[in-house]
Amino acid sequence: MDITRIGTTQRWSDIVIHNRTVYAVEVAASVDADLDTQAREVLEQLAESLEKADSDKTRLLMVTVWLKDIGEIDTFNRHWDAWVPAGCAPVRACVQAALAKPGYRVEIQAMAAQR
């Protein structure tokens, strides 16, 4: 099976597709923004990445959410719950982690099926 890579750099690809499964990771563009802003950004970016890969948020299979501060999970969940279509919630884990840049408050890794 072929592997398709989109947005590939020396270090990572924005999207990888294999066997009609889409793999994507998103971090916020606004590195020093609050979690409300970063959550909106990563979810919008994820929706865009899924579209580029011939998928969408109804096709999500599994998502891992890393938060800088797990105490902000309710803030993130407000955005998540409004973003995920009813009846389409993927398997999801949400954990606290030290992220790559000090200003990052959230990072998302997702797997989805293509249409």
CYANA upper distance limits for C-alpha pairs under 8 A (distance plus 0.5 A):
  1 MET  CA     18 HIS  CA      7.58
  1 MET  CA     19 ASN  CA      6.95
  2 ASP  CA     18 HIS  CA      7.01
  2 ASP  CA     19 ASN  CA      8.07
  3 ILE  CA     16 VAL  CA      7.50
  3 ILE  CA     17 ILE  CA      6.27
  3 ILE  CA     18 HIS  CA      5.44
  3 ILE  CA     19 ASN  CA      8.28
  4 THR  CA     16 VAL  CA      6.16
  4 THR  CA     17 ILE  CA      5.54
  4 THR  CA     18 HIS  CA      7.15
  5 ARG  CA     13 SER  CA      6.67
  5 ARG  CA     14 ASP  CA      8.11
  5 ARG  CA     15 ILE  CA      6.34
  5 ARG  CA     16 VAL  CA      5.08
  5 ARG  CA     17 ILE  CA      7.00
  6 ILE  CA     13 SER  CA      6.50
  6 ILE  CA     14 ASP  CA      6.32
  6 ILE  CA     15 ILE  CA      5.56
  6 ILE  CA     16 VAL  CA      6.85
  7 GLY  CA     13 SER  CA      5.73
  7 GLY  CA     14 ASP  CA      5.45
  7 GLY  CA     15 ILE  CA      7.22
  8 THR  CA     12 TRP  CA      6.34
  8 THR  CA     13 SER  CA      4.45
  8 THR  CA     14 ASP  CA      6.83
  8 THR  CA     15 ILE  CA      8.45
  9 THR  CA     13 SER  CA      6.51
 14 ASP  CA     24 ALA  CA      6.61
 14 ASP  CA     25 VAL  CA      7.18
 14 ASP  CA     49 SER  CA      8.37
 15 ILE  CA     22 VAL  CA      7.43
 15 ILE  CA     23 TYR  CA      6.19
 15 ILE  CA     24 ALA  CA      5.31
 15 ILE  CA     25 VAL  CA      7.95
 15 ILE  CA     49 SER  CA      7.57
 15 ILE  CA     53 ALA  CA      7.98
 16 VAL  CA     22 VAL  CA      6.42
 16 VAL  CA     23 TYR  CA      5.68
 16 VAL  CA     24 ALA  CA      7.22
 17 ILE  CA     21 THR  CA      6.01
 17 ILE  CA     22 VAL  CA      5.07
 17 ILE  CA     23 TYR  CA      6.73
 17 ILE  CA     53 ALA  CA      7.88
 18 HIS  CA     22 VAL  CA      7.25
 20 ARG  CA    113 ALA  CA      6.52
 20 ARG  CA    114 GLN  CA      5.82
 21 THR  CA    111 MET  CA      7.23
 21 THR  CA    112 ALA  CA      6.17
 21 THR  CA    113 ALA  CA      5.18
 21 THR  CA    114 GLN  CA      6.49
 22 VAL  CA     50 LEU  CA      8.02
 22 VAL  CA     53 ALA  CA      7.22
 22 VAL  CA     55 SER  CA      8.25
 22 VAL  CA    110 ALA  CA      8.37
 22 VAL  CA    111 MET  CA      5.88
 22 VAL  CA    112 ALA  CA      5.49
 22 VAL  CA    113 ALA  CA      6.50
 22 VAL  CA    114 GLN  CA      7.13
 23 TYR  CA    109 GLN  CA      8.02
 23 TYR  CA    110 ALA  CA      6.30
 23 TYR  CA    111 MET  CA      5.14
 23 TYR  CA    112 ALA  CA      7.23
 24 ALA  CA     46 LEU  CA      7.99
 24 ALA  CA     49 SER  CA      7.73
 24 ALA  CA     50 LEU  CA      8.46
 24 ALA  CA    109 GLN  CA      6.27
 24 ALA  CA    110 ALA  CA      5.76
 24 ALA  CA    111 MET  CA      7.03
 25 VAL  CA     46 LEU  CA      8.16
 25 VAL  CA    107 GLU  CA      7.79
 25 VAL  CA    108 ILE  CA      6.00
 25 VAL  CA    109 GLN  CA      4.79
 25 VAL  CA    110 ALA  CA      6.73
 26 GLU  CA     42 VAL  CA      6.10
 26 GLU  CA     45 GLN  CA      7.24
 26 GLU  CA     46 LEU  CA      6.81
 26 GLU  CA    107 GLU  CA      6.30
 26 GLU  CA    108 ILE  CA      5.72
 26 GLU  CA    109 GLN  CA      7.06
 27 VAL  CA     38 GLN  CA      8.38
 27 VAL  CA     42 VAL  CA      6.23
 27 VAL  CA    104 TYR  CA      7.90
 27 VAL  CA    106 VAL  CA      7.11
 27 VAL  CA    107 GLU  CA      5.32
 27 VAL  CA    108 ILE  CA      7.19
 28 ALA  CA     38 GLN  CA      5.61
 28 ALA  CA     39 ALA  CA      7.98
 28 ALA  CA     41 GLU  CA      6.11
 28 ALA  CA     42 VAL  CA      5.79
 28 ALA  CA    104 TYR  CA      7.47
 28 ALA  CA    106 VAL  CA      7.77
 28 ALA  CA    107 GLU  CA      7.88
 29 ALA  CA     38 GLN  CA      8.02
 29 ALA  CA     41 GLU  CA      7.45
 29 ALA  CA     42 VAL  CA      8.48
 30 SER  CA     37 THR  CA      8.17
 30 SER  CA     38 GLN  CA      7.08
 30 SER  CA     41 GLU  CA      8.46
 31 VAL  CA     38 GLN  CA      8.33
 31 VAL  CA    101 LYS  CA      8.21
 31 VAL  CA    103 GLY  CA      5.50
 31 VAL  CA    104 TYR  CA      5.92
 32 ASP  CA    103 GLY  CA      5.06
 32 ASP  CA    104 TYR  CA      7.25
 33 ALA  CA     37 THR  CA      6.51
 33 ALA  CA     38 GLN  CA      6.78
 33 ALA  CA    103 GLY  CA      7.80
 34 ASP  CA     38 GLN  CA      6.80
 34 ASP  CA    105 ARG  CA      7.84
 35 LEU  CA     39 ALA  CA      6.18
 35 LEU  CA     72 GLU  CA      8.27
 35 LEU  CA     75 THR  CA      7.76
 35 LEU  CA     76 PHE  CA      7.59
 35 LEU  CA    105 ARG  CA      6.38
 35 LEU  CA    106 VAL  CA      7.70
 36 ASP  CA     40 ARG  CA      6.85
 36 ASP  CA     75 THR  CA      7.30
 36 ASP  CA     76 PHE  CA      7.61
 36 ASP  CA     79 HIS  CA      8.23
 37 THR  CA     41 GLU  CA      6.74
 38 GLN  CA     42 VAL  CA      6.60
 38 GLN  CA    104 TYR  CA      8.44
 38 GLN  CA    105 ARG  CA      7.48
 38 GLN  CA    106 VAL  CA      7.29
 39 ALA  CA     43 LEU  CA      6.66
 39 ALA  CA     76 PHE  CA      6.70
 39 ALA  CA     79 HIS  CA      7.11
 39 ALA  CA    106 VAL  CA      7.34
 40 ARG  CA     44 GLU  CA      6.60
 40 ARG  CA     79 HIS  CA      7.26
 41 GLU  CA     45 GLN  CA      6.49
 42 VAL  CA     46 LEU  CA      6.43
 42 VAL  CA    106 VAL  CA      8.44
 42 VAL  CA    107 GLU  CA      7.88
 42 VAL  CA    108 ILE  CA      7.73
 43 LEU  CA     47 ALA  CA      6.71
 43 LEU  CA     80 TRP  CA      8.25
 43 LEU  CA     83 TRP  CA      7.94
 44 GLU  CA     48 GLU  CA      6.83
 45 GLN  CA     49 SER  CA      6.63
 46 LEU  CA     50 LEU  CA      6.61
 47 ALA  CA     51 GLU  CA      6.81
 47 ALA  CA     56 ASP  CA      6.79
 47 ALA  CA     57 LYS  CA      6.84
 48 GLU  CA     52 LYS  CA      6.82
 49 SER  CA     53 ALA  CA      6.85
 50 LEU  CA     54 ASP  CA      6.81
 50 LEU  CA     55 SER  CA      5.31
 50 LEU  CA     56 ASP  CA      5.51
 50 LEU  CA     57 LYS  CA      7.62
 50 LEU  CA    112 ALA  CA      8.26
 51 GLU  CA     55 SER  CA      5.73
 51 GLU  CA     56 ASP  CA      6.16
 53 ALA  CA    114 GLN  CA      7.52
 54 ASP  CA    114 GLN  CA      6.00
 54 ASP  CA    115 ARG  CA      6.47
 55 SER  CA     59 ARG  CA      6.83
 55 SER  CA    112 ALA  CA      7.49
 55 SER  CA    113 ALA  CA      6.94
 55 SER  CA    114 GLN  CA      5.08
 55 SER  CA    115 ARG  CA      5.86
 56 ASP  CA     60 LEU  CA      7.66
 56 ASP  CA    112 ALA  CA      8.27
 56 ASP  CA    114 GLN  CA      8.37
 57 LYS  CA     84 VAL  CA      7.15
 57 LYS  CA     85 PRO  CA      7.89
 57 LYS  CA     88 CYS  CA      8.29
 57 LYS  CA    112 ALA  CA      8.36
 58 THR  CA     84 VAL  CA      7.96
 58 THR  CA     85 PRO  CA      6.97
 58 THR  CA     88 CYS  CA      5.84
 58 THR  CA     89 ALA  CA      8.29
 59 ARG  CA     88 CYS  CA      7.89
 59 ARG  CA    112 ALA  CA      5.86
 59 ARG  CA    113 ALA  CA      5.88
 59 ARG  CA    114 GLN  CA      7.58
 59 ARG  CA    115 ARG  CA      8.11
 60 LEU  CA     88 CYS  CA      7.99
 60 LEU  CA     89 ALA  CA      7.88
 60 LEU  CA     90 PRO  CA      6.01
 60 LEU  CA    110 ALA  CA      7.68
 60 LEU  CA    111 MET  CA      6.54
 60 LEU  CA    112 ALA  CA      4.58
 60 LEU  CA    113 ALA  CA      6.98
 61 LEU  CA     90 PRO  CA      5.32
 61 LEU  CA     91 VAL  CA      6.71
 61 LEU  CA    110 ALA  CA      8.10
 61 LEU  CA    111 MET  CA      6.03
 61 LEU  CA    112 ALA  CA      5.40
 61 LEU  CA    113 ALA  CA      7.36
 62 MET  CA     90 PRO  CA      5.58
 62 MET  CA     91 VAL  CA      5.10
 62 MET  CA     92 ARG  CA      6.19
 62 MET  CA    110 ALA  CA      6.29
 62 MET  CA    111 MET  CA      5.74
 62 MET  CA    112 ALA  CA      7.45
 63 VAL  CA     90 PRO  CA      7.13
 63 VAL  CA     91 VAL  CA      6.79
 63 VAL  CA     92 ARG  CA      5.24
 63 VAL  CA     93 ALA  CA      7.01
 63 VAL  CA    108 ILE  CA      7.42
 63 VAL  CA    109 GLN  CA      6.13
 63 VAL  CA    110 ALA  CA      4.90
 63 VAL  CA    111 MET  CA      6.92
 64 THR  CA     92 ARG  CA      6.14
 64 THR  CA     93 ALA  CA      5.31
 64 THR  CA     94 CYS  CA      6.35
 64 THR  CA     95 VAL  CA      8.40
 64 THR  CA    108 ILE  CA      6.27
 64 THR  CA    109 GLN  CA      5.67
 64 THR  CA    110 ALA  CA      6.99
 65 VAL  CA     92 ARG  CA      8.05
 65 VAL  CA     93 ALA  CA      6.64
 65 VAL  CA     94 CYS  CA      5.07
 65 VAL  CA     95 VAL  CA      6.88
 65 VAL  CA    106 VAL  CA      7.49
 65 VAL  CA    107 GLU  CA      6.40
 65 VAL  CA    108 ILE  CA      5.16
 65 VAL  CA    109 GLN  CA      7.08
 66 TRP  CA     94 CYS  CA      6.30
 66 TRP  CA     95 VAL  CA      5.58
 66 TRP  CA     96 GLN  CA      6.09
 66 TRP  CA     97 ALA  CA      6.36
 66 TRP  CA     99 LEU  CA      8.36
 66 TRP  CA    106 VAL  CA      6.04
 66 TRP  CA    107 GLU  CA      5.67
 66 TRP  CA    108 ILE  CA      6.84
 67 LEU  CA     72 GLU  CA      8.12
 67 LEU  CA     73 ILE  CA      8.03
 67 LEU  CA     94 CYS  CA      7.76
 67 LEU  CA     95 VAL  CA      6.62
 67 LEU  CA     96 GLN  CA      5.30
 67 LEU  CA     97 ALA  CA      6.49
 67 LEU  CA     99 LEU  CA      8.48
 67 LEU  CA    105 ARG  CA      6.15
 67 LEU  CA    106 VAL  CA      5.10
 67 LEU  CA    107 GLU  CA      7.25
 68 LYS  CA     96 GLN  CA      6.05
 68 LYS  CA     97 ALA  CA      5.90
 68 LYS  CA     98 ALA  CA      6.39
 68 LYS  CA     99 LEU  CA      6.98
 68 LYS  CA    104 TYR  CA      7.62
 68 LYS  CA    105 ARG  CA      5.32
 68 LYS  CA    106 VAL  CA      6.74
 69 ASP  CA     73 ILE  CA      8.22
 69 ASP  CA     96 GLN  CA      6.29
 69 ASP  CA     97 ALA  CA      8.05
 69 ASP  CA    105 ARG  CA      7.74
 70 ILE  CA     95 VAL  CA      7.10
 70 ILE  CA     96 GLN  CA      5.55
 72 GLU  CA     76 PHE  CA      7.03
 73 ILE  CA     77 ASN  CA      6.42
 74 ASP  CA     78 ARG  CA      6.75
 75 THR  CA     79 HIS  CA      7.51
 76 PHE  CA     80 TRP  CA      6.69
 77 ASN  CA     81 ASP  CA      6.22
 78 ARG  CA     82 ALA  CA      6.86
 79 HIS  CA     83 TRP  CA      6.61
 80 TRP  CA     84 VAL  CA      6.58
 84 VAL  CA     88 CYS  CA      7.16
 84 VAL  CA     89 ALA  CA      6.77
 85 PRO  CA     89 ALA  CA      7.67
 99 LEU  CA    104 TYR  CA      6.77
 99 LEU  CA    105 ARG  CA      7.99
 99 LEU  CA    106 VAL  CA      8.28
 99 LEU  CA    107 GLU  CA      8.20
100 ALA  CA    104 TYR  CA      7.77
